[in-house]
Amino acid sequence: MKRDADAKSRVLPGSVFAVACWALGLMAFSQLLVAGMALATRFEESKVVRVIEKEVPKPIVIRVPQEPAVVAQAAPAPAPPPLRVVSPEPANLPEPTPMRMPLVADPRSERMVREAREARVAGDMMKAIVKLEEALKRSPDDATVHYELGLVHEEMGVFDTAAAHYEAVFRMGTDAGALYEMAGSKLRDGFEQPDAMLGKMALGRVRIFPPPGSGDGKNVTLTIPVQKAPGEEIDVNQVSVAVLFFNRTNKGEIIQLEPDCESWARMRWLKEPVDWTSGEENLRVTYNIPAQDSQTEHLFGGRSYYGQVVMLHYGDQVLDVQAWPRDLAARIPKTQSAPTENLLPEFQDTLPLDFDPDIPILPPLPEQ
């Protein structure tokens, strides 16, 4: 019995060990089996096709027009800033003093120059030359004497002598005062021949408002066209227009407007400046006869507008004359340079040599 127990005691530990080994192997095998089955299952699942539906938004295509390619260029170099010249503040300079007319130093020469001017204006050129030549001997370097001699010779048509006197004044420079500039203008512009302007300018038809025969006879407005030929050069400062008005008295007399009544007429150009660039300039003349009281009208007579004579001048030359009514053409005053007591008519060359203007040509009627 004891032997069997010992034998069992020797055999049991080895059996337990073997059982433990088998248990461990079985567990390992079961784990391998489970792992294999898991791998097989995952492998089978990997063969299954899965379809996943997703909602994808539809893109919207916007077509943008193609622009030409812009080639970038290098920006130009900025221009240098302009140079600024800073000038000092202008000083309060005095106004330039205009040149004045020079005075004749010698009193006797001054008196002769004054008398020569009066003779020149009156038309007595020989007397003016005599006076000025005498003044020139006393004052050979006087600018006024030379300039007056130039004016006299210019009016006489002796242009070479006139230019020589103007040049003498011009050579004096500013010592000649205002005559220096005036002489320079004469030399620069030259001289017009006596008939050089004929045909270059003329009067147009004078328009009268209110028309003759209407209105109150006390107020009238004239529009006087002054026309210039195309392509002609004129000196505007030499052009002038003179208007002589004539009135009718209540006694029927036709009288010219007196010098002390010249304020009744007013003149103005419709356009300024007056340059004749369009070929025509219009002069507006308003003529108003002031009202008179009954006593003055009874003593001197009432007056009403009758007509006028319009004269176009270029310097001292009359270019055109227009009279309305036409009978006023016979009343135009003529410039005379000599006494008229013994002047003969214009047809004097056809009269006998022994003609006496105070004795009529026809014989006296016999007494009955």
The 8 nearest C-alpha neighbors of each residue, nearest first, counted from 0:
[[1, 3, 2, 4, 5, 6, 7, 8],
 [0, 2, 4, 3, 5, 6, 7, 8],
 [1, 3, 5, 0, 4, 6, 7, 8],
 [4, 2, 6, 0, 5, 1, 7, 8],
 [5, 3, 7, 1, 6, 2, 8, 0],
 [4, 6, 8, 2, 3, 7, 1, 9],
 [5, 7, 3, 9, 4, 8, 2, 10],
 [8, 6, 10, 4, 9, 5, 11, 3],
 [7, 9, 5, 6, 10, 11, 4, 12],
 [10, 8, 6, 7, 11, 5, 12, 13],
 [9, 11, 7, 8, 13, 12, 6, 14],
 [12, 10, 14, 13, 8, 9, 7, 15],
 [11, 13, 15, 14, 10, 16, 9, 8],
 [14, 12, 16, 11, 15, 10, 17, 9],
 [15, 13, 17, 11, 16, 12, 18, 10],
 [16, 14, 18, 12, 17, 13, 19, 11],
 [15, 17, 19, 13, 14, 18, 20, 12],
 [18, 16, 20, 14, 19, 15, 21, 13],
 [17, 19, 15, 21, 20, 16, 22, 14],
 [20, 18, 22, 16, 17, 21, 15, 23],
 [21, 19, 17, 23, 22, 18, 24, 16],
 [22, 20, 24, 18, 23, 19, 25, 17],
 [23, 21, 19, 25, 20, 24, 18, 26],
 [22, 24, 26, 20, 25, 21, 19, 27],
 [25, 23, 27, 21, 26, 22, 28, 20],
 [26, 24, 22, 28, 23, 27, 21, 29],
 [25, 27, 29, 23, 24, 28, 22, 30],
 [28, 26, 24, 30, 25, 29, 23, 31],
 [27, 29, 31, 25, 30, 26, 24, 32],
 [30, 28, 32, 26, 31, 27, 25, 33],
 [29, 31, 33, 27, 32, 28, 34, 26],
 [32, 30, 28, 34, 29, 33, 35, 27],
 [31, 33, 29, 35, 30, 34, 28, 36],
 [34, 32, 30, 36, 35, 31, 29, 37],
 [33, 35, 31, 37, 32, 36, 30, 38],
 [36, 34, 32, 38, 37, 33, 31, 39],
 [35, 37, 39, 33, 34, 38, 40, 32],
 [38, 36, 40, 34, 35, 39, 33, 41],
 [37, 39, 35, 41, 40, 36, 42, 34],
 [40, 38, 36, 42, 37, 41, 35, 43],
 [39, 41, 37, 43, 42, 38, 36, 44],
 [42, 40, 44, 38, 43, 39, 45, 37],
 [41, 43, 39, 45, 40, 44, 38, 46],
 [42, 44, 40, 41, 46, 45, 39, 47],
 [45, 43, 41, 46, 47, 42, 40, 39],
 [44, 46, 42, 43, 47, 41, 48, 40],
 [45, 47, 44, 43, 48, 42, 41, 49],
 [46, 48, 44, 45, 49, 43, 42, 50],
 [49, 47, 46, 50, 45, 44, 51, 43],
 [48, 50, 47, 51, 46, 45, 52, 44],
 [49, 51, 52, 48, 53, 47, 46, 45],
 [52, 50, 49, 53, 48, 54, 55, 47],
 [51, 53, 50, 54, 55, 49, 48, 56],
 [52, 54, 55, 51, 50, 56, 57, 49],
 [55, 53, 56, 52, 57, 51, 58, 50],
 [54, 56, 53, 57, 58, 52, 51, 59],
 [57, 55, 58, 54, 59, 53, 60, 52],
 [58, 56, 55, 59, 54, 60, 53, 61],
 [57, 59, 56, 60, 55, 61, 54, 62],
 [60, 58, 61, 57, 56, 62, 63, 55],
 [59, 61, 58, 62, 63, 57, 56, 64],
 [62, 60, 63, 59, 58, 64, 65, 57],
 [61, 63, 60, 64, 65, 59, 66, 58],
 [62, 64, 65, 61, 66, 60, 67, 59],
 [65, 63, 66, 62, 61, 67, 68, 60],
 [64, 66, 63, 67, 68, 62, 69, 61],
 [67, 65, 68, 64, 69, 63, 70, 62],
 [68, 66, 69, 65, 70, 64, 71, 63],
 [67, 69, 66, 70, 65, 71, 64, 72],
 [70, 68, 71, 67, 66, 72, 65, 73],
 [71, 69, 72, 68, 67, 73, 66, 74],
 [70, 72, 69, 73, 74, 68, 75, 67],
 [73, 71, 74, 70, 75, 69, 76, 68],
 [72, 74, 75, 71, 76, 70, 77, 69],
 [73, 75, 72, 76, 77, 71, 78, 70],
 [76, 74, 77, 73, 78, 72, 79, 71],
 [75, 77, 78, 74, 73, 79, 72, 80],
 [78, 76, 75, 79, 74, 80, 73, 81],
 [79, 77, 80, 76, 81, 75, 82, 74],
 [78, 80, 77, 81, 82, 76, 83, 75],
 [79, 81, 78, 82, 77, 83, 76, 84],
 [82, 80, 83, 79, 78, 84, 77, 85],
 [81, 83, 84, 80, 79, 85, 78, 86],
 [84, 82, 85, 81, 80, 86, 79, 87],
 [85, 83, 86, 82, 81, 87, 88, 80],
 [84, 86, 83, 87, 88, 82, 89, 81],
 [87, 85, 84, 88, 89, 83, 90, 82],
 [86, 88, 89, 85, 90, 84, 91, 83],
 [87, 89, 90, 86, 85, 91, 92, 84],
 [90, 88, 87, 91, 92, 86, 85, 93],
 [89, 91, 92, 88, 87, 93, 86, 94],
 [90, 92, 89, 93, 94, 88, 95, 87],
 [91, 93, 90, 94, 89, 95, 88, 96],
 [94, 92, 95, 91, 96, 90, 89, 97],
 [93, 95, 96, 92, 97, 91, 90, 98],
 [96, 94, 97, 93, 92, 98, 91, 99],
 [95, 97, 94, 98, 93, 99, 176, 177],
 [98, 96, 95, 99, 177, 176, 94, 100],
 [99, 97, 177, 176, 96, 100, 173, 178],
 [100, 98, 177, 176, 101, 97, 178, 96],
 [99, 101, 177, 176, 178, 102, 98, 175],
 [102, 100, 176, 99, 175, 103, 143, 177],
 [101, 103, 104, 100, 143, 109, 141, 142],
 [104, 102, 109, 105, 101, 141, 143, 108],
 [103, 105, 102, 106, 109, 108, 141, 138],
 [104, 106, 108, 107, 103, 109, 138, 137],
 [107, 105, 109, 108, 110, 104, 103, 111],
 [108, 106, 110, 109, 105, 111, 134, 137],
 [107, 109, 134, 111, 105, 110, 106, 112],
 [108, 110, 106, 112, 107, 103, 111, 105],
 [111, 109, 107, 113, 108, 112, 114, 106],
 [110, 112, 114, 108, 113, 109, 130, 115],
 [113, 111, 115, 109, 110, 114, 131, 108],
 [112, 114, 110, 116, 111, 115, 109, 117],
 [113, 115, 111, 117, 116, 112, 118, 110],
 [116, 114, 127, 112, 118, 113, 117, 130],
 [117, 115, 119, 113, 118, 114, 120, 112],
 [116, 118, 114, 120, 115, 119, 121, 113],
 [117, 119, 121, 115, 123, 127, 116, 120],
 [120, 118, 122, 116, 121, 124, 117, 123],
 [119, 121, 117, 122, 118, 116, 123, 115],
 [122, 120, 118, 119, 123, 336, 117, 335],
 [121, 123, 336, 119, 120, 124, 118, 335],
 [124, 122, 118, 119, 126, 125, 121, 336],
 [123, 125, 127, 119, 126, 122, 128, 151],
 [126, 124, 128, 127, 123, 129, 118, 119],
 [125, 127, 129, 128, 124, 123, 130, 118],
 [126, 128, 115, 124, 130, 118, 125, 129],
 [127, 129, 131, 125, 130, 126, 132, 124],
 [130, 128, 126, 132, 127, 131, 125, 133],
 [131, 129, 127, 133, 128, 111, 132, 115],
 [130, 132, 134, 128, 133, 129, 135, 112],
 [133, 131, 135, 129, 134, 130, 128, 136],
 [132, 134, 130, 131, 136, 135, 129, 137],
 [135, 133, 108, 131, 137, 132, 136, 138],
 [134, 136, 139, 138, 132, 133, 137, 131],
 [137, 135, 133, 134, 139, 138, 132, 131],
 [136, 138, 134, 135, 139, 108, 133, 105],
 [137, 139, 135, 141, 140, 136, 134, 108],
 [140, 138, 135, 136, 141, 137, 134, 144],
 [141, 139, 138, 142, 135, 145, 144, 167],
 [140, 142, 138, 144, 143, 139, 145, 103],
 [143, 141, 145, 168, 144, 175, 146, 140],
 [144, 142, 146, 145, 141, 147, 103, 101],
 [143, 145, 147, 146, 142, 141, 148, 135],
 [146, 144, 148, 164, 142, 143, 147, 149],
 [145, 147, 149, 143, 148, 144, 165, 142],
 [148, 146, 150, 144, 149, 145, 143, 151],
 [147, 149, 145, 151, 146, 150, 152, 144],
 [148, 150, 161, 146, 164, 147, 152, 151],
 [151, 149, 147, 153, 148, 152, 154, 146],
 [150, 152, 148, 154, 153, 149, 147, 155],
 [151, 153, 155, 157, 161, 149, 154, 150],
 [154, 152, 150, 156, 155, 161, 151, 158],
 [153, 155, 151, 156, 152, 150, 157, 124],
 [154, 156, 152, 153, 157, 151, 124, 158],
 [155, 157, 153, 154, 158, 152, 192, 193],
 [158, 156, 152, 155, 159, 153, 160, 161],
 [157, 159, 161, 153, 160, 156, 162, 152],
 [160, 158, 162, 161, 157, 163, 152, 153],
 [161, 159, 163, 162, 158, 157, 152, 164],
 [160, 162, 149, 158, 152, 164, 163, 153],
 [161, 163, 165, 159, 160, 164, 158, 166],
 [164, 162, 160, 166, 161, 165, 167, 159],
 [163, 165, 167, 145, 149, 161, 166, 162],
 [166, 164, 162, 182, 168, 167, 163, 149],
 [167, 165, 169, 163, 168, 164, 162, 170],
 [166, 168, 164, 170, 165, 169, 163, 171],
 [167, 169, 165, 166, 142, 171, 170, 179],
 [170, 168, 166, 179, 171, 167, 172, 182],
 [171, 169, 167, 172, 168, 166, 179, 165],
 [170, 172, 169, 168, 174, 175, 173, 167],
 [173, 171, 170, 174, 169, 179, 175, 168],
 [172, 174, 175, 176, 179, 171, 177, 98],
 [173, 175, 172, 176, 171, 179, 101, 142],
 [174, 176, 173, 179, 178, 142, 171, 172],
 [177, 175, 98, 173, 99, 178, 174, 100],
 [176, 178, 98, 100, 99, 179, 180, 175],
 [177, 179, 181, 176, 175, 180, 182, 100],
 [180, 178, 169, 175, 177, 182, 181, 176],
 [181, 179, 183, 178, 182, 177, 184, 169],
 [182, 180, 178, 184, 183, 179, 185, 177],
 [181, 183, 185, 165, 179, 184, 180, 169],
 [182, 184, 180, 186, 181, 185, 187, 169],
 [185, 183, 187, 181, 182, 186, 188, 180],
 [184, 186, 182, 183, 188, 187, 189, 181],
 [187, 185, 183, 189, 184, 188, 182, 162],
 [188, 186, 184, 185, 189, 183, 182, 190],
 [189, 187, 185, 186, 184, 190, 183, 191],
 [190, 188, 186, 187, 185, 191, 184, 162],
 [191, 189, 192, 188, 158, 185, 153, 186],
 [192, 190, 195, 193, 189, 196, 194, 188],
 [191, 193, 195, 194, 190, 156, 196, 158],
 [194, 192, 195, 191, 316, 156, 196, 154],
 [193, 195, 197, 196, 192, 191, 316, 318],
 [194, 196, 192, 193, 197, 191, 199, 198],
 [197, 195, 199, 194, 198, 200, 318, 313],
 [198, 196, 194, 199, 195, 318, 200, 201],
 [197, 199, 200, 196, 201, 228, 318, 195],
 [198, 200, 228, 196, 197, 227, 231, 201],
 [201, 199, 227, 226, 198, 228, 197, 318],
 [202, 200, 226, 319, 225, 203, 227, 318],
 [203, 201, 225, 224, 226, 319, 204, 311],
 [204, 202, 224, 225, 205, 226, 201, 223],
 [203, 205, 206, 202, 224, 223, 321, 222],
 [204, 206, 223, 222, 203, 207, 224, 221],
 [205, 207, 222, 221, 204, 223, 208, 220],
 [208, 206, 221, 210, 220, 209, 205, 222],
 [209, 207, 210, 220, 219, 221, 206, 211],
 [208, 210, 214, 207, 219, 213, 211, 220],
 [209, 211, 208, 207, 213, 212, 214, 206],
 [212, 210, 213, 209, 207, 208, 214, 216],
 [211, 213, 210, 214, 216, 209, 215, 305],
 [214, 212, 211, 210, 209, 215, 216, 208],
 [215, 213, 216, 209, 212, 218, 210, 217],
 [214, 216, 217, 213, 218, 303, 212, 219],
 [215, 217, 303, 304, 214, 218, 213, 219],
 [218, 216, 288, 215, 303, 287, 304, 219],
 [219, 217, 287, 286, 216, 288, 215, 220],
 [218, 220, 286, 208, 285, 209, 221, 287],
 [221, 219, 285, 208, 284, 207, 286, 222],
 [220, 222, 207, 284, 206, 283, 223, 285],
 [223, 221, 283, 206, 282, 205, 281, 284],
 [222, 224, 205, 282, 281, 221, 225, 283],
 [225, 223, 281, 203, 280, 202, 226, 282],
 [226, 224, 202, 280, 279, 203, 201, 281],
 [225, 227, 279, 201, 200, 278, 202, 224],
 [228, 226, 200, 278, 199, 279, 229, 201],
 [227, 229, 199, 231, 200, 230, 278, 226],
 [230, 228, 231, 227, 278, 199, 232, 277],
 [229, 231, 228, 232, 227, 278, 199, 233],
 [232, 230, 229, 228, 233, 199, 227, 200],
 [231, 233, 230, 234, 199, 229, 228, 227],
 [234, 232, 235, 231, 237, 196, 238, 199],
 [233, 235, 236, 237, 232, 238, 313, 274],
 [236, 234, 237, 238, 233, 274, 273, 275],
 [235, 237, 234, 238, 239, 314, 233, 313],
 [236, 238, 314, 313, 235, 234, 239, 312],
 [239, 237, 313, 235, 236, 312, 314, 240],
 [240, 238, 312, 311, 313, 237, 241, 314],
 [239, 241, 311, 310, 312, 242, 238, 309],
 [240, 242, 310, 309, 311, 243, 239, 312],
 [241, 243, 309, 308, 244, 310, 307, 240],
 [244, 242, 308, 307, 309, 241, 245, 256],
 [243, 245, 307, 256, 306, 255, 242, 308],
 [244, 246, 255, 306, 305, 254, 256, 307],
 [247, 245, 304, 305, 303, 254, 253, 302],
 [246, 248, 253, 303, 252, 302, 305, 251],
 [249, 247, 302, 250, 251, 252, 301, 300],
 [248, 250, 301, 251, 300, 302, 247, 252],
 [251, 249, 248, 252, 300, 247, 301, 253],
 [250, 252, 248, 249, 247, 253, 302, 246],
 [251, 253, 248, 247, 250, 254, 249, 246],
 [254, 252, 247, 246, 245, 251, 248, 255],
 [255, 253, 246, 245, 252, 247, 256, 248],
 [254, 256, 245, 244, 257, 246, 253, 243],
 [255, 257, 244, 245, 260, 254, 258, 246],
 [256, 258, 260, 259, 255, 261, 254, 244],
 [259, 257, 260, 261, 256, 262, 255, 263],
 [258, 260, 257, 261, 262, 256, 263, 264],
 [261, 259, 258, 262, 257, 263, 256, 264],
 [260, 262, 263, 258, 259, 264, 257, 256],
 [263, 261, 264, 260, 265, 259, 258, 286],
 [262, 264, 261, 287, 286, 260, 288, 265],
 [265, 263, 286, 262, 285, 261, 287, 284],
 [264, 266, 285, 284, 286, 263, 262, 267],
 [267, 265, 284, 283, 285, 264, 282, 268],
 [266, 268, 283, 282, 269, 284, 265, 270],
 [269, 267, 282, 270, 283, 281, 271, 266],
 [268, 270, 281, 282, 267, 283, 271, 280],
 [271, 269, 268, 272, 273, 280, 281, 282],
 [272, 270, 273, 268, 269, 274, 280, 267],
 [271, 273, 274, 270, 268, 275, 269, 235],
 [272, 274, 271, 275, 270, 280, 268, 235],
 [273, 275, 276, 272, 235, 280, 271, 277],
 [276, 274, 278, 277, 279, 280, 273, 227],
 [275, 277, 274, 278, 279, 273, 280, 227],
 [278, 276, 275, 279, 280, 274, 227, 229],
 [277, 279, 275, 227, 276, 226, 229, 228],
 [280, 278, 226, 275, 225, 277, 227, 224],
 [279, 281, 225, 224, 275, 226, 282, 273],
 [282, 280, 224, 223, 269, 268, 225, 222],
 [281, 283, 268, 223, 222, 267, 269, 224],
 [282, 284, 222, 267, 266, 221, 268, 223],
 [285, 283, 266, 221, 265, 220, 222, 282],
 [284, 286, 220, 265, 264, 219, 221, 287],
 [287, 285, 264, 219, 263, 218, 220, 284],
 [286, 288, 218, 263, 217, 289, 285, 264],
 [289, 287, 217, 263, 218, 290, 286, 303],
 [290, 288, 287, 291, 217, 263, 218, 302],
 [289, 291, 288, 292, 217, 301, 287, 296],
 [292, 290, 296, 295, 293, 289, 301, 294],
 [291, 293, 295, 294, 296, 290, 297, 301],
 [292, 294, 296, 295, 297, 291, 298, 301],
 [295, 293, 297, 296, 292, 298, 291, 299],
 [296, 294, 298, 297, 292, 293, 299, 291],
 [295, 297, 300, 301, 293, 299, 294, 298],
 [296, 298, 294, 295, 300, 299, 293, 301],
 [299, 297, 295, 296, 300, 294, 293, 301],
 [300, 298, 296, 297, 295, 301, 294, 248],
 [301, 299, 296, 297, 298, 249, 248, 302],
 [300, 302, 296, 249, 248, 299, 303, 297],
 [303, 301, 248, 247, 246, 249, 300, 304],
 [302, 304, 216, 247, 246, 217, 305, 248],
 [303, 305, 246, 216, 217, 306, 247, 245],
 [306, 304, 246, 245, 247, 303, 307, 253],
 [307, 305, 245, 323, 324, 244, 304, 246],
 [308, 306, 244, 243, 323, 245, 322, 309],
 [307, 309, 322, 243, 242, 321, 323, 310],
 [310, 308, 242, 321, 320, 241, 322, 307],
 [309, 311, 320, 241, 240, 319, 312, 242],
 [310, 312, 240, 319, 318, 317, 239, 320],
 [313, 311, 317, 239, 316, 318, 238, 314],
 [314, 312, 238, 316, 237, 315, 317, 239],
 [313, 315, 237, 316, 312, 238, 239, 317],
 [314, 316, 313, 312, 317, 237, 154, 193],
 [317, 315, 313, 312, 314, 318, 193, 194],
 [316, 318, 312, 311, 319, 313, 315, 310],
 [319, 317, 311, 312, 197, 316, 201, 313],
 [320, 318, 311, 201, 310, 317, 202, 321],
 [321, 319, 310, 309, 311, 322, 308, 318],
 [320, 322, 309, 308, 310, 319, 323, 202],
 [323, 321, 308, 325, 328, 327, 324, 307],
 [324, 322, 325, 306, 307, 308, 327, 321],
 [323, 325, 326, 322, 327, 306, 307, 305],
 [324, 326, 323, 327, 322, 328, 321, 329],
 [325, 327, 328, 324, 329, 323, 322, 330],
 [326, 328, 330, 325, 329, 322, 324, 323],
 [329, 327, 326, 330, 322, 331, 325, 308],
 [330, 328, 327, 331, 326, 325, 332, 322],
 [329, 331, 327, 328, 332, 326, 308, 255],
 [332, 330, 328, 329, 333, 327, 308, 243],
 [333, 331, 330, 334, 329, 335, 328, 243],
 [334, 332, 335, 331, 330, 336, 329, 317],
 [333, 335, 332, 336, 122, 121, 337, 331],
 [336, 334, 337, 333, 122, 338, 339, 121],
 [335, 337, 122, 121, 123, 334, 338, 339],
 [336, 338, 335, 339, 123, 122, 121, 342],
 [339, 337, 340, 336, 335, 341, 342, 121],
 [338, 340, 342, 341, 337, 335, 343, 336],
 [339, 341, 342, 338, 343, 337, 356, 357],
 [342, 340, 339, 343, 338, 356, 357, 355],
 [343, 341, 339, 340, 344, 338, 356, 345],
 [342, 344, 347, 341, 345, 356, 346, 339],
 [345, 343, 346, 347, 342, 356, 348, 350],
 [344, 346, 347, 343, 348, 342, 349, 350],
 [345, 347, 344, 348, 349, 350, 343, 351],
 [348, 346, 350, 349, 344, 345, 343, 351],
 [349, 347, 346, 350, 345, 351, 352, 344],
 [350, 348, 347, 346, 351, 352, 345, 344],
 [351, 349, 347, 348, 352, 354, 346, 353],
 [352, 350, 354, 353, 349, 348, 347, 355],
 [351, 353, 354, 350, 348, 355, 349, 347],
 [352, 354, 351, 355, 350, 356, 358, 360],
 [355, 353, 351, 352, 356, 350, 360, 358],
 [354, 356, 357, 358, 353, 359, 360, 352],
 [357, 355, 358, 354, 359, 343, 341, 360],
 [358, 356, 355, 359, 354, 341, 360, 343],
 [357, 359, 355, 356, 360, 354, 361, 362],
 [360, 358, 361, 357, 356, 362, 355, 363],
 [361, 359, 362, 358, 354, 355, 356, 363],
 [362, 360, 359, 363, 364, 358, 354, 365],
 [363, 361, 360, 364, 359, 365, 358, 366],
 [362, 364, 365, 361, 359, 366, 360, 358],
 [365, 363, 366, 362, 361, 367, 359, 360],
 [366, 364, 367, 363, 362, 361, 359, 360],
 [365, 367, 364, 363, 362, 361, 359, 358],
 [366, 365, 364, 363, 362, 361, 359, 360]]
